[in-house]
Amino acid sequence: MAEAELIIEREDGYAVLTLNRPAAMNALSPGLIGELCQKR
């Protein structure tokens, strides 16, 4: 299974979003933008 490109940690009313694309220097891709829009 591939590692997630977007890691979301929620705690005490806030969320930390971690971009996990080190090979691409965490550049936004169309797929990652789509994930960000879905998770809000």
C-alpha positions, 0 to 999 in steps of 0.5 A: 500500500502506498503511503498517504500524501496527506496526513491529517491529525485532529486534536483539541479543536485544531488540525495539523495537515502534513504534506507527505511528498518528499520526492516532489519536495511537497509540491501540490499535485492535482490529486493532493489538491483534490484531497485537501478539498475533500477533507475540509 
